[in-house]
């Protein structure tokens, strides 16, 4: 039953209001002619002009009815029609008062009806093209958004392909190499088994991270007011599930909201996890509220970042020279934050700190 409503609205009477207005004015005008048995040449000219205007208004109304699919568009067109009628009626009344051009009440009526028809026709035409232009702009915007989305998806898929080739193939090659050495009895059995198990676990972790990236890419963004405090608490709780004694300290005013969604905690988790894995404890999380944004800073006591250039920190497979990570954490954080119009960057200063800036509106 819920799906039948829009269909009945689309075929509703409101689509034909403009034609109905034209028909009403035409009926009134023709009816007035029938009541006045004798027509002067001037009155004949006036009624002819009225008939032409009404027929044009009816034709425009039919075109609008055929193209119209949204009641909001109908309201917009009717607003233009009302404005046109009011403007022309006011102008005609003022002109008739200042410079009288009719001799009889019948002529005044025809002039008034013609002004109404002309105003309605003007409003209908302008309103119709206003709706058409808005529709074209919205369609172009959707197409542009779709192209941007597809470009982002393509870039992300290329990154995932690189991750698979780089990490999975490396682990597979290492496992194959250890198996061959073990088969040739050129390596200790326990050493080979430990190495193979480690690489298998790394492959499993990589697949899990890739699954998370895919989930982020396919997540339908529905941004709204999201609590920074709750996102930080959830990120810390997720870390403490594996590392109960993780040295994390939260400072600043966290009771604020940003424009984000439920995945915000994951971006914070990845940034915190990166600091704990590659920085020097303790890790400090501070929150600063600015004019139109909130900045969450994740800092540790480390002094250097072993990656150059620094912008590549947020690209997949980027790792420091001594890092044993998978190079996905900061990339995943950047991927999530970009969905909200947010940003993650490496802050300047004597310690290693990442700033996450998120819009509030």
C-alpha positions in Angstrom: 0.0 0.0 0.0 2.9 2.4 0.8 4.2 2.2 -2.8 0.9 3.1 -4.4 0.9 6.7 -3.0 3.6 8.2 -5.3 2.0 6.7 -8.4 -1.4 8.2 -7.6 0.3 11.6 -6.9 2.2 11.5 -10.2 -1.1 11.0 -12.0 -3.0 13.6 -9.9 -5.0 16.5 -10.9 -2.4 19.0 -9.8 -0.4 18.3 -13.0 -3.2 20.0 -15.0 -3.7 23.1 -12.9 -2.0 25.4 -15.5 -4.2 24.1 -18.3 -7.2 24.4 -16.0 -6.4 28.1 -15.3 -6.2 28.7 -19.1 -9.5 26.9 -19.6 -11.2 28.8 -16.9 -10.2 32.2 -18.3 -11.2 31.0 -21.8 -14.7 29.9 -20.5 -15.2 33.2 -18.7 -14.1 35.2 -21.7 -16.3 33.3 -24.2 -19.2 33.4 -21.8 -18.9 37.1 -21.5 -19.0 37.4 -25.3 -22.2 35.3 -25.5 -23.8 37.6 -23.0 -22.9 40.6 -25.0 -24.8 40.1 -28.3 -23.1 42.9 -30.2 -19.3 43.2 -30.5 -17.4 46.3 -31.7 -14.3 45.8 -33.7 -12.2 46.8 -30.7 -14.0 44.2 -28.5 -13.5 41.6 -31.2 -9.8 42.3 -31.2 -9.7 42.1 -27.4 -11.5 38.8 -27.2 -9.3 37.4 -30.0 -6.2 38.3 -28.0 -7.7 36.7 -24.9 -8.5 33.4 -26.8 -5.0 33.2 -28.2 -3.4 33.8 -24.7 -5.7 31.2 -23.2 -5.0 28.6 -25.9 -1.2 29.2 -25.4 -1.6 28.8 -21.7 -3.5 25.6 -22.1 -0.8 24.3 -24.5 1.9 25.2 -22.1 -0.1 23.5 -19.3 -0.3 20.3 -21.3 3.5 20.3 -21.9 4.0 20.8 -18.1 1.6 18.0 -17.3 3.5 15.6 -19.6 6.9 16.5 -18.2 6.0 17.0 -14.5 6.7 14.2 -12.1 7.2 15.9 -8.8 4.7 17.8 -6.7 7.4 20.2 -5.5 8.0 21.2 -9.1 4.3 21.8 -9.5 4.3 24.1 -6.5 7.3 26.0 -7.9 5.6 26.5 -11.2 2.3 27.5 -9.6 4.2 30.0 -7.5 5.6 31.6 -10.7 2.1 31.6 -12.2 0.7 33.3 -9.2 3.5 35.9 -9.3 2.9 36.5 -13.0 -0.9 36.9 -12.5 -0.5 39.2 -9.6 2.1 41.4 -11.4 0.2 41.7 -14.6 -3.1 42.3 -12.8 -1.6 45.0 -10.6 0.0 46.6 -13.6 -3.2 46.5 -15.7 -5.3 47.9 -12.9 -2.8 50.7 -12.3 -2.6 51.5 -16.0 -6.4 51.5 -16.3 -6.7 53.8 -13.4 -4.0 56.3 -14.6 -4.8 56.1 -18.4 -8.3 54.7 -19.0 -8.3 52.8 -22.3 -11.8 51.2 -22.2 -15.2 52.7 -22.5 -17.4 49.9 -21.2 -17.5 47.4 -18.4 -17.3 44.6 -20.9 -14.1 46.0 -22.4 -12.6 46.4 -19.0 -13.4 42.8 -18.2 -11.8 41.5 -21.4 -8.7 43.6 -20.7 -8.5 42.3 -17.1 -8.9 38.7 -18.3 -6.2 39.2 -20.9 -3.9 40.6 -18.3 -4.6 37.6 -16.1 -3.9 35.2 -19.0 -0.8 37.0 -20.0 0.6 36.9 -16.4 -0.3 33.2 -16.0 1.4 32.4 -19.4 4.5 34.3 -18.5 4.7 32.7 -15.0 4.1 29.2 -16.4 6.8 29.6 -19.1 9.3 31.0 -16.6 8.4 28.4 -14.0 8.7 25.5 -16.4 12.1 26.5 -17.5 13.2 27.2 -14.0 12.2 23.7 -13.1 13.9 22.3 -16.2 17.2 24.2 -15.4 17.1 23.0 -11.8 16.6 19.5 -13.0 19.5 19.7 -15.4 21.7 21.1 -12.8 20.8 18.4 -10.3 21.3 15.7 -13.0 24.7 17.2 -13.9 25.7 17.3 -10.2 24.6 13.6 -9.7 26.6 12.6 -12.8 29.7 14.5 -11.6 29.3 12.9 -8.1 28.9 9.5 -9.8 32.1 10.1 -11.9 34.0 11.2 -8.8 32.7 8.1 -6.9 33.8 5.8 -9.8 37.2 7.5 -9.9 37.6 7.0 -6.2 36.5 3.4 -6.5 38.9 2.8 -9.3 41.8 4.3 -7.3 40.9 2.3 -4.3 40.6 -0.9 -6.3 44.0 -0.2 -7.8 45.4 0.3 -4.3 43.8 -3.0 -3.2 45.3 -4.8 -6.1 48.7 -3.3 -5.1 48.2 -4.5 -1.6 47.3 -8.0 -2.7 50.3 -8.2 -5.0 52.7 -6.7 -2.6 51.8 -8.4 0.7 50.0 -11.6 -0.2 52.5 -12.5 -2.9 55.4 -11.7 -0.6 54.0 -14.0 2.1 53.2 -16.7 -0.5 56.8 -16.5 -1.8 58.2 -16.7 1.6 56.1 -19.7 2.5 57.1 -21.4 -0.8 60.7 -20.7 -0.1 60.6 -22.1 3.4 58.8 -25.2 2.2 61.5 -25.8 -0.5 64.3 -25.3 2.0 62.5 -27.7 4.4 62.0 -30.3 1.6 65.7 -30.1 0.7 66.6 -30.3 4.4 68.5 -27.1 4.2 66.7 -25.4 7.1 65.7 -26.5 10.6 62.2 -27.9 10.8 61.1 -25.8 13.7 62.5 -22.6 12.2 60.7 -23.3 8.9 57.4 -24.1 10.6 57.5 -21.0 12.7 58.3 -18.9 9.7 55.5 -20.4 7.6 53.0 -20.0 10.5 54.0 -16.4 10.9 53.5 -15.6 7.2 50.2 -17.4 7.2 49.0 -15.3 10.1 50.2 -12.2 8.3 48.2 -13.2 5.2 45.1 -13.7 7.3 45.6 -10.3 8.9 46.1 -8.7 5.5 42.9 -10.3 4.2 41.0 -9.0 7.2 42.3 -5.5 6.7 41.4 -5.6 3.0 37.9 -6.7 3.9 37.7 -3.6 6.2 38.8 -1.4 3.3 36.2 -2.9 1.1 33.5 -2.4 3.8 34.6 1.3 4.0 34.4 1.7 0.2 30.9 0.2 0.0 29.5 1.8 3.2 26.7 4.2 2.3 27.6 7.5 3.9 24.9 9.0 6.0 26.7 11.7 7.8 25.1 13.5 10.8 26.1 14.7 14.2 28.5 12.2 15.7 29.9 12.4 19.3 33.7 12.7 19.3 33.7 11.5 22.9 31.9 8.2 22.1 34.1 7.7 19.0 37.3 8.1 21.1 35.9 5.8 23.8 35.0 3.1 21.3 38.4 3.3 19.6 40.3 3.0 22.9 38.0 0.1 24.0 38.8 -1.7 20.8 42.5 -1.3 21.4 42.3 -2.4 25.0 40.6 -5.6 23.9 44.1 -6.7 22.7 46.2 -4.5 24.8 44.5 -3.9 28.2 47.5 -1.8 29.5 47.8 0.4 26.4 49.2 3.8 27.7 46.6 6.2 26.3 45.7 9.5 27.9 42.7 11.7 26.8 42.8 15.5 27.3 40.8 18.5 26.2 37.1 19.0 25.8 35.7 15.9 24.1 32.0 16.6 24.6 31.5 17.9 21.1 30.0 16.6 17.8 31.2 16.5 14.2 29.7 15.7 10.9 30.6 12.0 10.5 29.1 8.6 10.9 29.6 5.3 12.8 33.0 4.6 11.1 34.7 7.6 12.8 35.9 5.4 15.6 37.7 3.2 13.1 39.7 6.2 11.8 40.6 7.1 15.4 41.5 3.5 16.2 43.8 3.1 13.2 45.6 6.4 14.2 45.9 5.3 17.8 47.1 1.8 16.8 49.7 3.3 14.5 51.0 5.5 17.4 51.2 2.6 19.8 52.9 0.3 17.2 55.4 2.7 15.8 55.7 5.5 18.3 57.0 5.8 21.8 54.5 5.7 24.7 52.6 7.2 26.2 50.0 8.2 23.6 48.0 11.4 24.2 44.7 12.2 22.6 43.7 15.8 22.7 40.6 17.5 21.3 40.4 21.2 20.2 37.2 22.9 19.0 37.7 25.5 16.4 35.4 27.8 14.5 33.8 25.3 12.1 35.7 22.2 12.9 37.1 19.9 15.6 40.8 18.8 15.7 41.7 15.5 17.4 45.5 15.2 17.9 47.1 11.8 18.5 50.6 12.2 19.7 53.4 10.1 21.1 56.9 10.9 22.4 58.7 9.8 19.3 60.7 12.4 17.4 61.0 11.1 13.8 58.9 9.5 11.1 61.0 7.2 8.9 59.0 7.9 5.7 59.7 10.4 3.0 57.9 12.3 1.5 55.6 12.6 4.5 52.4 12.8 2.3 53.1 9.2 1.3 52.3 8.2 4.9 48.7 8.0 3.9 49.2 5.9 0.8 48.8 2.1 1.0 51.8 -0.1 1.5 53.8 2.8 3.0 56.0 1.6 5.9 59.0 2.9 7.7 62.4 1.2 7.2 62.1 -0.7 10.5 58.4 -1.2 10.5 56.8 -4.6 10.5 53.3 -3.3 9.9 51.2 -3.8 6.8 51.2 -0.1 5.7 47.3 0.1 5.8 46.5 1.9 9.0 46.9 5.5 8.1 45.7 4.9 4.6 42.4 3.4 6.0 42.1 6.4 8.4 42.5 8.9 5.5 40.0 6.9 3.4 37.4 7.2 6.1 38.0 10.8 7.0 37.8 11.8 3.3 34.2 10.7 3.2 33.3 13.4 5.7 35.4 16.2 4.1 37.8 15.6 7.0 41.6 15.4 6.9 44.5 13.7 8.7 47.9 15.2 8.6 51.3 15.0 10.3 51.7 17.9 12.6 54.9 19.8 13.0 56.8 20.0 16.3 59.3 18.1 18.4 57.1 15.0 18.8 55.2 12.7 16.4 51.6 13.9 16.2 48.8 13.3 13.8 46.0 15.9 13.5 42.5 14.7 12.5 40.3 17.7 11.5 36.6 17.1 11.1 33.9 19.6 10.0 31.1 20.4 12.4 28.6 21.4 9.7 
